[in-house]
Amino acid sequence: MKDFHTHTTYSDGGFLQGMVEAAEAAGLEGIGLTDHCTVSSREKPATTRTIYGFNLDVTYERRRRAIEELRGREGVSIEIYDGVEMDYDPRDETDIRDFLEVADFDYTIGSVHAVDGLNVQVPSNFAELTDARRDELVDGYFENLVSLIESELFDVAAHVDLIERTPPLRGRATTDHYESVARALADSRTVPEINAGRAIADMAIVHPSETFLDVLREHDVAVTVGSDSHRPSEIGDRAAFLEEYFERRDLESVEPPGLDRQRVPTEG
């Protein structure tokens, strides 16, 4: 099993070497380091970038050197992938595309974390809103997610029902929302992940939900796998959960499509 979604100190996670060592100890065959990156110059995302250090566009070359050093270290047998989790907003597509073309990661993850400037993981952003306004924002979340997929900028769509983590938004997604995402994925190279970032926490949420996953399977959409671990101590338990989850639901994980591109031999 491989884990294609983890974070290091190059954003909001643990030390790079510690994450790799924990993945090896968990018996994983590969680990993808996919630190957060925000390239938007608008005020709110730019503030998030500054506060949380989501600036892999500045530090990716330094991280790449560290990855190469670990790859070449004696005794390291695990595959280490050089990836990114990019915050997506349709208004930023040009800037995102320009950066990804230059950075040439092994593969890319795209994620929607905010709608109308509101982080969808912060309950207080929605606590005082009317039901109608909450529904509008849920619509906006899925519209942005479909746009992310249709952009063809990303190999993986992260935690495709992230709003389920947030009580004021939880349960507002509809089958129509899920169908719109499934149709977009069926026509795209982008694949969704089974994300265990909250699977063994108190809320016990797996992304996508059972209902959403059923819709994806009806559309023959393949899935990849990501623990969304931010600390070495999280990797082992989440990897074990994911292995059992895939087996129990008779799922097979595919690799991010970008890895196939990386393996194509060059001529000459």
C-alpha positions in Angstrom: 0.0 0.0 0.0 1.1 3.6 -0.7 0.0 6.8 0.9 -0.3 9.7 -1.6 -1.3 12.5 0.8 0.9 13.7 3.7 2.3 16.9 4.9 5.7 18.1 6.3 7.1 21.2 7.9 7.2 22.7 4.5 3.6 23.5 5.3 1.7 22.4 8.5 3.1 18.9 9.0 5.9 17.0 10.7 9.6 16.8 9.8 10.1 15.3 6.4 12.5 12.6 7.5 10.2 11.6 10.4 7.2 11.3 8.0 9.2 9.0 5.7 10.5 6.9 8.6 7.0 6.5 10.0 5.7 5.4 6.6 8.5 2.8 6.4 7.7 1.6 9.9 4.1 1.2 8.9 5.1 -1.1 6.0 4.1 1.3 3.3 5.7 0.9 -0.2 5.5 4.6 -0.9 4.7 8.0 0.6 3.7 11.1 -1.2 4.7 14.4 0.4 2.1 16.9 -0.7 2.5 20.1 1.2 -0.1 22.9 1.0 0.4 25.7 -1.4 -1.6 28.9 -2.0 -0.6 31.2 -4.9 -3.6 33.6 -4.8 -2.8 37.2 -4.2 -6.3 38.0 -2.9 -6.3 39.2 0.7 -7.8 36.2 2.5 -5.9 33.4 0.8 -2.7 35.5 0.9 -3.2 35.9 4.7 -3.7 32.2 5.1 -0.5 31.6 3.1 1.4 33.9 5.4 0.0 32.7 8.7 0.3 28.9 7.9 3.3 28.9 5.6 1.4 27.5 2.6 4.2 28.8 0.3 5.6 25.7 -1.4 6.0 27.8 -4.5 8.9 29.5 -2.7 10.3 26.4 -1.0 9.7 23.5 -3.3 13.2 23.4 -4.7 14.7 23.2 -1.1 12.2 20.4 -0.2 13.1 18.6 -3.5 16.8 18.5 -2.5 15.8 17.0 0.8 13.7 14.4 -0.9 16.5 13.5 -3.3 18.9 13.2 -0.3 16.6 10.8 1.4 15.9 8.8 -1.8 19.7 8.2 -2.1 20.3 7.3 1.5 21.4 3.8 2.2 18.7 1.6 3.7 15.8 3.7 2.5 13.7 1.4 0.4 10.4 3.2 0.4 9.3 5.2 -2.7 9.2 9.0 -1.9 7.1 11.1 -4.1 7.4 14.9 -4.6 3.9 16.2 -4.7 1.8 19.3 -3.8 -1.7 20.0 -2.4 -2.7 23.2 -4.2 -5.6 25.4 -2.9 -8.0 25.9 -5.9 -10.2 28.8 -6.8 -11.4 29.2 -10.4 -10.0 32.8 -10.4 -6.5 31.5 -9.8 -6.3 29.0 -12.6 -3.7 30.9 -14.7 -1.4 31.4 -11.7 -1.8 27.8 -10.6 -1.1 26.5 -14.1 2.0 28.7 -14.5 3.5 27.5 -11.2 2.8 23.8 -11.8 4.3 23.9 -15.3 7.6 25.3 -13.8 7.6 23.1 -10.6 7.0 19.8 -12.4 5.9 17.8 -9.4 5.6 14.0 -9.6 1.9 14.6 -9.2 -0.6 17.3 -8.0 -3.5 17.3 -5.6 -6.1 20.0 -5.9 -8.4 21.0 -3.0 -11.2 23.4 -2.3 -10.9 24.8 1.2 -12.9 28.0 0.9 -16.0 29.4 -0.7 -16.7 33.1 -1.0 -13.7 33.7 1.2 -15.0 31.4 4.0 -12.9 28.5 5.1 -15.3 25.5 5.0 -13.6 23.9 7.9 -14.4 26.7 10.4 -17.8 26.2 12.0 -18.0 29.8 13.2 -17.9 31.1 9.6 -21.4 29.6 9.2 -23.0 29.5 12.6 -25.0 32.7 12.2 -26.0 32.2 8.6 -29.5 31.3 7.4 -30.2 27.8 6.1 -30.7 29.3 2.6 -27.2 31.0 2.7 -25.6 27.8 4.0 -27.2 25.9 1.1 -25.8 28.5 -1.3 -22.3 28.0 0.0 -22.6 24.3 -0.3 -23.7 24.8 -3.9 -20.6 27.0 -4.4 -18.3 24.4 -2.9 -19.4 21.7 -5.3 -19.4 24.1 -8.2 -15.8 24.9 -7.4 -15.0 21.3 -7.1 -16.4 20.5 -10.5 -14.4 23.5 -11.9 -11.3 22.0 -10.3 -11.8 18.7 -12.0 -12.6 20.2 -15.4 -9.5 22.4 -15.3 -7.4 19.3 -15.7 -4.7 20.9 -13.6 -4.6 18.1 -11.0 -4.1 14.4 -10.8 -6.1 14.0 -7.5 -9.1 15.8 -6.1 -8.7 15.9 -2.3 -11.3 15.2 0.4 -14.2 15.8 -2.1 -16.8 16.4 0.6 -14.8 18.4 3.0 -17.9 20.3 4.1 -19.0 17.2 6.1 -16.4 18.1 8.7 -18.3 21.2 9.6 -21.5 20.9 11.6 -23.4 23.9 10.1 -22.8 22.5 6.6 -22.9 18.7 7.4 -25.7 16.8 5.6 -26.5 19.6 3.2 -24.9 17.9 0.2 -27.4 16.2 -2.1 -27.3 13.4 -4.6 -27.4 16.0 -7.4 -24.2 17.5 -6.0 -22.5 14.0 -5.9 -23.8 13.3 -9.5 -22.3 16.5 -10.8 -18.9 15.7 -9.4 -19.0 12.0 -10.5 -19.9 13.0 -14.1 -17.0 15.5 -14.1 -14.6 12.9 -12.8 -15.7 10.2 -15.3 -14.7 12.6 -18.1 -11.4 13.6 -16.5 -8.0 12.3 -15.8 -8.4 13.5 -12.2 -9.2 10.9 -9.6 -10.7 11.4 -6.1 -9.0 10.0 -3.0 -10.3 8.0 -0.1 -9.1 10.4 2.6 -8.6 9.3 6.2 -7.8 12.6 7.7 -10.7 12.4 10.1 -11.5 8.7 9.9 -10.2 7.7 13.3 -10.7 11.0 15.0 -13.8 11.7 17.2 -16.0 12.6 14.2 -15.0 9.4 12.3 -15.5 10.9 8.9 -14.2 9.3 5.7 -14.1 11.3 2.5 -16.1 10.7 0.5 -19.1 9.5 2.5 -20.7 6.1 1.8 -23.4 7.7 -0.3 -21.0 9.7 -2.3 -18.7 6.7 -2.8 -21.7 4.7 -4.1 -22.4 7.4 -6.7 -18.7 7.4 -7.8 -18.8 3.7 -8.2 -21.9 3.8 -10.3 -19.9 6.1 -12.6 -16.9 3.7 -12.6 -14.7 6.4 -11.1 -11.4 5.1 -9.9 -10.0 6.2 -6.5 -6.6 6.7 -5.0 -5.6 6.8 -1.3 -4.4 9.4 1.2 -4.0 9.4 4.9 -3.8 13.2 5.0 -1.3 12.7 7.9 0.3 15.8 9.4 2.4 14.0 12.1 4.5 10.8 12.0 2.3 9.3 14.8 -0.8 9.4 12.5 0.6 7.4 9.6 0.6 3.9 11.0 -3.0 3.9 12.3 -4.4 5.6 9.3 -2.6 3.3 6.9 -4.0 0.3 8.8 -7.5 1.8 8.7 -7.3 2.5 5.0 -6.1 -1.0 4.2 -9.0 -2.5 6.0 -11.4 0.0 4.5 -10.4 -0.9 0.9 -10.6 -4.6 1.6 -14.0 -4.4 3.3 -15.4 -2.4 0.4 -13.7 -4.4 -2.3 -11.9 -1.2 -3.6 -8.7 -1.0 -5.5 -6.4 2.0 -5.3 -4.9 3.6 -8.4 -1.8 5.8 -8.4 -2.1 9.5 -9.3 -2.0 9.7 -13.1 1.0 12.0 -13.0 3.2 9.1 -11.9 2.6 7.4 -15.2 3.9 10.5 -17.0 7.0 10.5 -14.7 7.8 6.9 -15.7 7.7 7.5 -19.5 11.3 7.0 -20.7 12.8 9.9 -22.7 14.1 9.3 -26.2 17.8 9.6 -27.0 
